[in-house]
């Protein structure tokens, strides 16, 4: 899919019609830059208003475009991340079932949503408010999903660390623990290379250790986890003696109810994560289509208003969408410039040698209206 397009408008002179100018542009492109896709960008006659209102609107158009484009890219990146995490095959993004590139190249104004008799500022402000609401909704939904992910990651980190620091609850079974009025089972973390030392010495660290009571429960790359059973009254003394021999006795109390509660919490978090991820992904698909549709209507308003400011009234211009290859960009620029009326081209070229900066903060000066649309 093409990810970068130009929208442009060319002035239609008194001796030329939009149709004949379109034919000339098609012929020039096919001869000099045949691999450049070219489409009409059908913009209706919008309500012009006053020159002052157009100039005021022009000042806000670039800023608003950057905002809308930014939200579009945020949602797209979120979709890509969710698809990657979910293992979902990346699908083509659409607007009401139409692929976004096709929606752009076959753009049709939505009169029901954006009445052409509405003032341009009202249309632009309405789009901005709509996109801002979608962005706020995105932040809330992503924060909710991220919160659940963070909780799961914290649990996983506890379960994935070394035996010296990790949560031991899923490694210990009820039959591993002896609890009675006088006896207690402790859990000792022993260096992987000190296991022989542990097995030969744990019974003699204090006087009240149950012989042959130590059993290995787990081993990782650094440590092994052993049980040891002894009289409860001797537990603190055993901990101290074990520490002297570089054996770490972990604080652990086996509680079946706590174990079940942790498992239920983990299961719920995993279920919540899957639900929120699926819901967020579907929301992103739908919202991306809404944002993209609004963005293209905004671009139409932008081309229309800048064309009026550039070429004057009444509106008489040809608006198009192109996707030139990098190697043909200069050729296409030259073609577009050549099709501008000579007076218009001369006017723009005589401004300060390097060219006059375009309206709405255009970085490049051309004798015609031109904006870049980056889909990614």
C-alpha positions in Angstrom: 0.0 0.0 0.0 1.2 3.5 -0.9 1.8 5.4 2.4 2.6 8.9 1.0 0.4 11.0 -1.2 0.3 14.6 -2.4 -2.9 16.6 -2.7 -2.6 19.5 -5.1 -4.8 22.0 -6.9 -4.1 23.8 -10.2 -5.8 27.1 -11.2 -8.2 26.8 -14.1 -7.8 29.7 -16.4 -10.5 31.5 -18.3 -9.6 29.8 -21.6 -9.5 26.3 -20.1 -12.0 24.0 -18.4 -11.2 21.7 -15.4 -11.8 18.7 -17.7 -9.3 19.8 -20.3 -6.8 20.7 -17.6 -7.3 17.2 -16.1 -6.7 15.6 -19.6 -3.5 17.6 -20.1 -2.2 16.6 -16.6 -3.0 12.9 -17.3 -1.1 13.1 -20.6 1.9 14.8 -19.1 2.1 12.4 -16.2 1.8 9.3 -18.4 4.6 10.6 -20.7 7.1 11.9 -18.2 6.3 10.0 -14.9 4.2 7.0 -16.0 4.5 5.2 -12.6 2.8 8.1 -10.7 -0.7 7.2 -9.7 -3.1 10.1 -10.4 -6.6 10.7 -9.2 -9.2 13.4 -9.0 -9.8 14.8 -5.5 -13.5 15.8 -5.8 -14.1 18.8 -3.5 -17.6 20.3 -3.6 -18.3 24.0 -3.7 -18.0 24.9 0.0 -19.1 28.1 1.7 -16.4 30.6 1.2 -17.3 33.3 3.7 -15.2 36.4 4.0 -11.6 36.9 3.1 -10.8 37.7 6.8 -12.4 34.4 7.9 -10.4 32.5 5.4 -7.1 34.1 6.5 -7.9 33.4 10.1 -8.8 29.8 9.3 -5.6 29.4 7.3 -3.5 30.2 10.4 -5.1 27.3 12.2 -5.1 24.7 9.4 -1.5 23.4 9.6 -1.7 23.1 13.4 -5.0 21.2 13.2 -3.7 19.0 10.4 -0.7 18.0 12.5 -2.9 17.2 15.4 -5.3 15.0 13.4 -2.5 13.3 11.5 -0.8 12.6 14.9 -4.0 11.0 16.3 -4.3 8.9 13.2 -0.7 7.6 13.5 -1.2 6.9 17.3 -4.2 4.7 16.6 -2.4 3.0 13.7 0.7 2.2 15.9 -1.6 0.9 18.7 -3.3 -1.4 16.2 0.1 -2.7 15.0 1.2 -3.4 18.6 -2.0 -5.1 19.6 -1.9 -7.3 16.4 1.7 -8.3 17.2 0.9 -9.2 20.8 -2.3 -11.0 19.9 -0.7 -12.9 17.0 -3.3 -11.5 14.7 -2.5 -11.3 11.0 -2.3 -7.7 10.1 -5.3 -6.6 8.1 -5.9 -3.7 5.8 -7.3 -0.7 7.6 -10.6 0.5 6.3 -13.2 3.3 6.4 -16.7 1.6 6.3 -15.2 -1.4 4.7 -13.2 0.5 2.1 -9.3 0.3 2.3 -8.0 3.7 3.5 -5.9 4.3 0.3 -8.9 3.6 -1.8 -11.0 5.9 0.4 -8.5 8.7 -0.3 -8.1 8.1 -4.0 -11.9 7.8 -4.5 -12.8 10.5 -2.0 -16.4 11.6 -1.9 -17.7 14.4 0.4 -20.1 13.2 3.0 -22.9 15.9 2.8 -24.9 14.3 5.6 -22.1 14.5 8.1 -20.5 17.8 6.8 -23.2 20.0 5.1 -21.5 22.1 2.4 -23.5 25.2 3.5 -21.9 25.1 6.9 -19.1 27.7 7.5 -15.7 26.3 6.9 -14.6 27.1 10.5 -17.6 25.3 11.8 -16.6 22.2 9.8 -13.0 22.4 10.9 -13.9 23.0 14.6 -16.3 20.1 14.5 -13.7 17.7 13.1 -11.1 18.9 15.7 -13.6 18.3 18.6 -14.5 14.9 17.3 -10.8 13.9 16.9 -9.9 15.3 20.4 -12.7 13.2 21.9 -11.4 10.1 20.2 -7.9 10.8 21.4 -9.1 11.2 25.0 -11.0 7.9 24.7 -7.9 6.2 23.3 -5.9 7.4 26.3 -8.5 6.1 28.8 -8.7 2.7 27.1 -5.0 2.3 26.7 -4.4 3.3 30.3 -6.9 0.6 31.5 -5.3 -2.0 29.3 -1.8 -1.0 30.3 -2.7 -1.1 34.0 -3.8 -4.8 33.7 -0.7 -5.6 31.7 1.5 -3.9 34.4 -0.1 -6.0 37.1 0.5 -9.2 35.2 4.1 -8.2 34.4 4.7 -7.5 38.1 3.4 -11.0 39.0 5.4 -12.6 36.2 8.6 -10.8 37.3 8.1 -12.2 40.8 7.7 -15.7 39.4 10.5 -15.3 36.9 13.3 -14.1 39.1 15.9 -16.2 40.9 14.9 -18.3 43.9 16.5 -15.7 46.1 13.8 -13.2 45.3 10.9 -14.7 43.4 7.5 -15.7 44.7 7.6 -19.3 45.9 3.9 -19.9 46.2 3.6 -21.8 42.9 6.6 -24.0 43.8 5.4 -25.3 47.1 2.7 -28.0 47.5 0.6 -28.8 50.6 2.5 -32.1 51.0 5.8 -30.2 51.2 4.9 -28.4 54.4 4.7 -29.9 57.9 2.8 -27.7 60.4 1.9 -28.8 63.9 1.9 -27.5 67.4 5.6 -28.0 67.7 7.0 -28.5 64.2 7.6 -26.0 61.3 8.9 -26.4 57.8 11.3 -23.7 56.5 12.4 -23.0 52.9 16.1 -22.6 52.3 17.7 -21.2 49.2 21.1 -22.8 48.6 23.7 -21.9 46.0 23.6 -24.4 43.2 27.2 -25.3 44.0 26.7 -25.6 47.7 24.1 -28.3 47.7 26.4 -31.0 49.0 27.4 -28.7 51.9 23.7 -28.1 52.7 22.8 -31.8 52.7 25.8 -32.7 54.9 25.3 -29.9 57.4 21.6 -28.9 57.7 20.9 -31.6 60.4 23.6 -30.2 62.7 23.1 -26.5 62.3 20.9 -26.7 65.5 19.9 -29.5 67.9 16.3 -29.7 66.9 16.2 -30.5 63.2 14.2 -33.5 62.1 16.7 -35.9 60.4 16.4 -36.5 56.7 13.6 -33.9 56.5 15.2 -31.8 53.7 13.8 -32.2 50.2 14.7 -30.3 47.0 11.6 -28.6 45.5 13.1 -26.6 42.6 16.4 -25.6 41.0 17.2 -22.7 38.7 20.5 -21.5 37.1 21.8 -20.1 40.4 20.0 -21.7 43.4 18.2 -24.8 44.7 15.2 -24.6 47.0 15.1 -27.1 49.9 12.7 -27.7 52.7 13.8 -28.5 56.3 11.6 -29.4 59.2 12.5 -28.6 62.8 11.0 -27.6 66.2 9.2 -24.2 66.0 11.0 -22.9 69.1 14.4 -23.3 67.3 13.4 -21.6 64.0 15.1 -18.2 64.7 18.3 -20.0 65.8 18.3 -22.1 62.7 17.9 -19.0 60.5 20.9 -17.4 62.1 23.1 -20.5 61.8 22.0 -21.0 58.2 22.9 -17.4 57.3 26.4 -17.9 58.8 26.8 -20.7 56.3 25.5 -18.6 53.4 22.2 -20.4 53.3 19.2 -18.1 52.9 16.0 -19.1 54.7 13.1 -17.4 52.9 10.2 -16.0 54.8 7.2 -18.1 53.7 3.9 -19.1 55.2 1.9 -21.6 53.3 -1.8 -20.7 53.3 -4.1 -22.7 51.0 -6.7 -19.9 50.9 -4.0 -17.3 49.9 -2.7 -19.7 47.2 -6.2 -20.1 45.7 -6.8 -16.4 45.9 -3.6 -15.6 44.1 -4.4 -18.1 41.4 -7.9 -16.7 41.0 -6.4 -13.2 40.8 -3.9 -14.3 38.1 -6.6 -16.1 36.1 -8.8 -13.0 36.3 -6.0 -10.6 35.3 -5.2 -12.8 32.3 -8.9 -13.0 31.3 -9.2 -9.2 31.7 -6.1 -8.6 29.6 -7.4 -10.7 26.8 -10.8 -9.1 27.0 -9.4 -5.5 27.1 -6.9 -6.2 24.3 -9.6 -7.6 22.0 -12.0 -4.7 22.9 -9.3 -2.1 22.4 -8.2 -3.6 19.0 -11.8 -3.5 17.7 -12.3 0.0 19.0 -9.0 1.1 17.3 -10.2 -0.4 13.9 -13.4 1.5 14.1 -11.9 4.7 15.4 -9.1 4.7 12.9 -11.7 4.7 10.1 -13.6 7.6 11.7 -10.4 9.6 12.2 -9.2 8.9 8.6 -12.5 9.9 7.1 -12.5 13.1 9.1 -8.9 13.8 8.2 -9.7 13.5 4.5 -12.6 15.9 4.8 -10.3 18.2 6.7 -7.7 18.0 3.8 -10.5 18.8 1.3 -11.3 21.9 3.3 -7.7 22.8 3.5 -7.2 22.5 -0.3 -10.3 24.4 -0.9 -9.5 27.3 1.4 -5.9 27.6 0.3 -6.9 27.5 -3.3 -9.3 30.4 -2.8 -6.6 32.4 -1.1 -4.1 31.5 -3.8 -6.2 31.8 -6.9 -9.1 34.1 -5.9 -12.8 34.0 -6.5 -14.9 32.5 -7.9 -13.5 29.0 -7.1 -12.0 27.7 -10.3 -9.3 25.0 -9.7 -8.6 21.4 -10.4 -7.8 19.3 -7.2 -5.9 16.0 -7.5 -4.2 13.3 -5.5 -0.9 11.9 -6.6 1.6 9.4 -5.4 4.9 10.0 -7.2 7.9 7.8 -6.7 10.9 9.5 -5.1 12.8 9.4 -8.3 10.0 11.2 -10.2 9.1 13.8 -7.6 11.0 16.6 -9.4 9.5 15.7 -12.7 6.0 15.8 -11.3 6.6 19.1 -9.6 7.8 20.5 -12.9 4.7 19.2 -14.7 2.4 20.7 -12.1 4.2 24.0 -12.3 4.1 24.0 -16.1 0.3 23.6 -16.0 -0.2 26.7 -13.8 -1.1 29.9 -15.6 2.0 31.9 -16.5 0.9 34.9 -14.4 0.4 32.8 -11.4 3.7 31.1 -11.7 5.5 34.4 -12.3 3.9 35.9 -9.2 5.1 33.2 -6.9 8.6 32.9 -8.4 9.3 36.6 -8.1 8.8 36.5 -4.3 12.3 36.7 -2.7 14.1 34.4 -5.2 13.8 31.2 -3.1 10.0 31.4 -3.4 7.3 32.7 -1.2 6.2 30.4 1.7 2.8 29.0 1.1 -0.3 29.6 3.1 -0.9 27.6 6.3 2.8 27.2 7.0 3.8 25.2 3.9 7.5 24.7 4.0 7.8 24.4 0.2 6.8 27.2 -2.1 5.1 26.2 -5.3 2.9 28.2 -7.7 0.1 25.8 -6.9 -1.5 24.5 -3.7 0.2 21.3 -2.5 0.2 19.3 0.7 1.6 15.9 1.7 -0.5 13.2 3.3 1.5 10.6 5.3 -0.6 7.6 6.0 2.1 6.2 8.3 
